[in-house]
Amino acid sequence: MGKYEPVLLRSVGVADSRTLAVYQSRGGYAGARKALTQMSSEEVIEEVKRANLRGRGGAGFPAGVKWTFLPKDRTRTYLCVNGDESEPPTFSNRVLMEHDPHQLIEGVIIAGYATKAQVAYIYLRVEFHEQFHHMQTAVDEAYAAGILGKNIFGSGYDLDVYVHRGAGAYVCGEETGLIESLEGKRGWPRIKPPFPAIEGLFRKPTVVNNVETLCNLPHIIERGADWFLGVGPQGSSGPKLFCVSGPVKRPGCYESPMDITCEELIMSDKFGRGMTDGAKVKAVFPGGISMGVLSADELGMKMDFDDPRNFGLLGLGTAAAVVVNTDTDIREVLRNLARFYALESCGQCTQCRMGTSWMYRIAQRIALGAGRLEDLDLFEEVSGRMGMMPGLSICGLPDGATFPLRGLIQKFRGEFEEHIRNQAPGRADELLTVLN
């Protein structure tokens, strides 16, 4: 990868970067002003479609295409900004809101104008206390400067923006679960159809976009779709934020085109700078934990929207790489992940509620030294009967649960079998009685 100048993270480290004065002094709101005063809503949508801006929240669906699903005859439109960021261990949205909140507000204005939204809600994870105050301060500044509210930039476009804190549920990262939470109800995903574009917040047409996705909009409008298409590989163009955590020398959030490999993200001096204390990589969850796992010999995977599927992953996800070293017991990794999904299942779908619970019990049994070789087959069978992909659930949480868990069993089966064969005699029967 050649020299790359950060775009989304350009204000990180700049003094008072959160303030409106500094943001405007660095060219802020030029893209929004151009969109509202020189372009029609349809032209903005076409420019975003031409740029092929794919959603950065996990699914990678083209944002401009998503906007076109709104009914033509609608009279009320809502824009919901997904800042829930519940996927472990993803923190790119948090970094954007913490260091450059006006960049997000500018993206919200552009998306609101394009979709003809009258109201936008920025939905934050409840644990983001600091980020909430930064966002609210920035929104207040924008209102005071006439950048939000009535007749923005003299264009005749009105937009009200509210910052809302959710209750911290993983499932509220799913757009209909987020909408239910915004309405003051339990964050249970809705059955689709109808989709949010037709019947979303308060049963009105609604667009839900991720924080990082919207932060790309000011740069697309100001610099043009051709610039965006020139950054990174075809089909995965534009700036992208990557997180890396675990036993690496420099964990953090980094920006790059999507032309890097998972190994570069971990080992390159530009990013993770390699493993700590001379450790070696055993496994990596490259897209947050829910997309699946890579073994040490699969680190050549490209961190783009397409290559992860060639390695048995669900997708790129949030591009947050979790590194596991060779000193880590793979049984504990399985148990930790299974416990997370069992706790975070909303319980609405029987196969998810019961499936995640049973996978956790099996994983716990294996980790405690009471595993059976047939448990590995049972684990794969249970995980293969869950999720939206088999057509059995309302949302994708069970898909996100099964890909990493099944991947661990499949790619590290030899290690699991060795642990089970080396268990203390009699321990299995004793623990099985307790766990069952």
N, C-alpha and C positions, 0 to 999 in steps of 0.2 A: 504494500500500500504506500502510495506517495504521500507528500505533505498535504495535510488536510486542515483547514481552518474551521474551528467550531462555529456553528450557527445557532443551534438551540441553547448551547451552554456558553455562549460568548460573554454573558454578563457575570458568570461565576467568578468571584474574586474581585469584581469591580466595586469600588466603594459606593455605598448607598444605591446599589443596583435595584433595590425594591421600589425606589421612589419614582414618581411620575417625571420629575425634572430630569433625573439621570436617564431614564428610559427614552424620553423624547430627545435629549441631547445626543443620543446614539442612534437616532433615526426612527425611534419608536412611533407607532401609529401611522406611519407613512403608507403601509399596506392597507390598513382599514380606511384611511382617508381616500386612497385611490379607488378602492372597491366601491365605497358609498357615493363618491362624487363623479367618477368617470366610467363606472360599469353598471350594467343592470344586474339584477339577481341571477338571471339566466346566464349572463356572461361569466359571472363568478363561478357558477356551477360548472360550466363548460371548461373553464380554465383548470379547475381542480380535477375534473374528470380527465382532461388531457394530461395532467401531471401524473395521473394514476397514483394519487396519494392513498396508500393502503393503511387501514386502521392500525394504530400502534398498540391497541389494548390487548391484543391476543389473537383475534380472528383473522386480521389482515384483509378485511373486506374493503373494497374501494369506497372512500368516503363520498366522493361526488356522485357515484351511482346510488349509494344509500339515500342521499338527499332526494333523488328523483322518485323515490317510492311514495313520497307525500302526495295526497290527493290534490288535484288541480283546483278543486272547488272549495278548499278548506277556508275557514274564516278565523280559526284560532290555531296557533302553532306554538309548541314549547320546544326549547332546546335544553337538554340535560347533559351536563359535563360530568363524565365518570372519573372522579378523583378518588375513588374508594381504595384502589391499589391494595387489594387484599392478598394478592399472590405472593407467597414467600419465595425468595426474599427480594422483592421488587421495590425499588425506591426512586426510580427515575422521575415519576410525577411529583414526588415530594420535593426533589431537588429543584425542579422547574418552578414550583409554587413558592418555594422558600427563597430562591435567589432572583427570580424574574417574573413576579406575578402579573405585571402589565403585559407581558408577552402572551400569557394565556387570555387575559381580558381582550386583547386585540384580536386574537383568534376567535374568541366567542362572538365579538361584534361582526366579524366577517362571516362566520357560519350562520349567525342569526339573520344577517341581511340576506344571505344566499337562500335560506330556507323560509324567509319571511316570518321568523319567530318574533313574538312580542315580549316573551319572558324567557329568561335563561336561569337555570339553577346549577350552581357549581356544587356538586355533591362530594363531600370529603369524608374520609375515614375519621372516626371519632378520636382516634389516638393522635391525629395530626393537629395538636393544640397550637403549636407555633405557626404552622403553615396556615391554619385557619385565620389567625390574627393578621398575618401578612396579607392574605387574600382579602380580608375584610377591609383592611386599611387601604389597599390598592383600589378596591371598588369604591370606597368613599372618596378617594382622590379623583377617580375618574368621573364620578358624579359631580363633584365640586368644579371640575374643569369643563363640564358640558360634554364629556366624551361618552358618558352613559346617560340614559334618560330620554328626554324629548329632543327631536330634531338634531341628531348627531351629525356633526360637521356640516350643518345646514342642509342636509340631504333630504330632510323630511322623514327619515327613518327613526323610529322610537324603539328603545330596548331597555327593559329593566332586568337587572342581574341580582340574584340573591345567592349568598353562600350558605350552604346547608350541611350540617354534620349528621352522618348516619350513626347507627348503633354498633358498628364494628363487625358485622356478619360477613363472612367470606362470600356467601351466596349473593350478597348485594352488589358484587362486581358484575353479575349478570344483569343485563339492562332492564328486564322486567322486574327483577327483585329490587333493583335500585328504585324503579318507579313506585313500586308498592311502598317502599320505605319512605320515599318523598311524600307520599300521600298520608303518612302517619300510621301506616299499618305494619304488620309483621312482614319482614322482607322475604316473602315467598315468591319465587318466579311464577309467572302466569303461563297458562296453556296458550300456545300459539298455533294457528292464527286465532284472533287478529294480531298482527304485528304492531309494534309501537308506532310505526309510520302511519298507520290507519287509526289505531286506538291505543294511545299511550297514557301519558300523565293526565289525570282527571278525564280520561276517556277521550282525549283530543289527540290529533296528529302530533307526534313527538319524534324528535331526532335525538339519539344518544351517541355522543362521541367522547373519546378518551382525551385526557389532558394533552399528552404528547402529540396526538393527531392534530388537535386544534392549534398547537404552538407552531406547527409547520405552515399554517395558512398565511400569516403575514409575509413570510419569505417567498411563498409561491406567487402571491399577488404582486409583491414588489419586484421580484426578480424574474418572474415568468415561469411557465411550465417547462420550457426547454432547459432552463438552469436546473430545475429539480430532476428532470429526466437524465441529466448529465452527471448526477451524483450517484455513484454506485451502479450495480448491475441492472440489466434490463429485467423488468418485472419486480424488482425490489429496490426501486430508486428512492433517492432522498436521504437526508440525514437521519440517523437512528441512534437512540440512546441504549447503551448496554450496561448492565450491572454485573459485577462479579463479586462473589463473597465466598468465605471458607478459608482454608489455610493457604492463602496466597499473600505475597509480600505487600501488595497494594490493592486491597479491596476498595471498590468505589463505583461511581457512575461515570461512564465515558461516552463520548460521541464519536461516531465514525460512519462512513458509508457501509452498506451491507456487503462489502467485498472481503471481509475478514473471516478467518476460520475460528472455531472454538479454541483451538490451540493458541492462536495469536492473542485472543482475548485474555487467556490465562497467563501466557508466557512472555508476551511482548513487553518491552520496556515502556511502550506507550500506554499499556493497560495494566494488567495484573502483576507483571514483573516476576512471574514464576512462583514456585511453591516455597513455603517457609521451612527452615531447618532441614533442607535437603530432602524433604518428603517427595513422594511420587504420587501421581494421580491414579486413583482407583476408578472413579466414576465422576461424571459431570451431568447435572440436570441443566441443560443450556437455555431453557426458555421459562424459568420458574420451575417449580417442581411438577406441575400438572401436565407438562408436555411430554414427559418421558425422560429416559436416562441414556447416556452414552457410556460405553466402556472406554478404557484408556487407549485402545487402539482405533477408536472412532473419532478422535479429536480433529481430524481433518475436515469435519463437517462445516460447510459454509453457513455463516450466521445470517441467512436470508430467509425469505418466505417459503422457498421451494425445497431446498436441499434437506431440511430436517425430516421430511417424509421418507426420504431414501434410507434413513437410519431407524425407521420404525417409530418415529416420534409423531405426536399429534400435530405439531407445527412449530413455528418460532416462538409463539406465545409472547411473553413480556420481555424476552431477550435478557433475562436475569439468570446468569450462570451460577449454580451452586456447585462448588468443588468438594469432592470427598477424597481424602488421602488413603494410602494403603494401610495405615494403622487403624482405620475405622472398621469396626465389625459390621459387616453388611447386614447382619440380622437386626442390629440396632437401627440402621437406616430404614429398613422395611417397617419395623415397629413404629418408629417416629412418624413416618409418613402416613401409615395406616391409621394411627391414632388421630392425626390431624383431620383426615377426611371423615372419620367416624364422628368426630365432635362437630364438624362444620356442616354436615348434611342437615338440611332444614327439616327432613323427615316427611316431606310431602309425598314422595314417591316410595312405594314399598320396597322396590328392588334396590334403591339407593340407601334407604334407611337401614334395611336389614343387611344388604350386601356389604356396605362399608363397615358395619358393626362386626359381621362375621370375618371379614378380612383382617380387622384389627385383632380379633380373638385368635385367629390362626397365627398372625405375625407375632403376637405376644407369646403364644405357646412355643414357637420356634426360638424366639429370643431368650426365653427362660430355660431352654434346654430340654423341652418336652416335645420337640417336633417329631414328625413322622415323614418318611419320604413321600407318602401319599398326600401329605398336606400341600406339597408343591404343585401336584396335579390339581388338587381341589382348589387351590388359590387361583390357578389359571382358569379353571372352569367357572368359578364364581365371578371373577373379573370379566369374563367374556360374555356374561349375561346381564350387563348393566349399561345404562347410558342412552343418550339420544341416538347414537350411531346404530345400535340394534333396534331403535324405535321404542324404547321402554321408559323414557323419563321426560320430564318437562324441561329441564335445563341440562347443561353439559357438565355439571359437577361430577356425576359418576364416571363420565368419560375421562375427565381430568384426574380422577382418583385411580382408575384402572390402568391408564397408560404407564405411569411411573412404577406402580406396584407390580404389574405384570412384566414390565420391562426388566425390573430388578431380578425377578425369578428367572426369566428367560436368559438374561445375559450373564448372570452370576450363579447359575444353577449348580455348577460344580462346587462352588464355595459353600452354598447352602447344604448340599448333600454331605460334604465333608464334615461340617459342623454337626449335622444330625447323626452321622455315623459315629462321631467321637463323643457323643453325649454319655454322661455317667449312667451306668446300668441302674435301672429302677427309678431313676429321676423322672422319666417320661410318665410312667403310670401314676406316680405321686402328684405331679403337677397337673396332669390331665383331670384327675379327680377334683382338684381345686378349681381349675378354670372352667370346667364344664358344669 
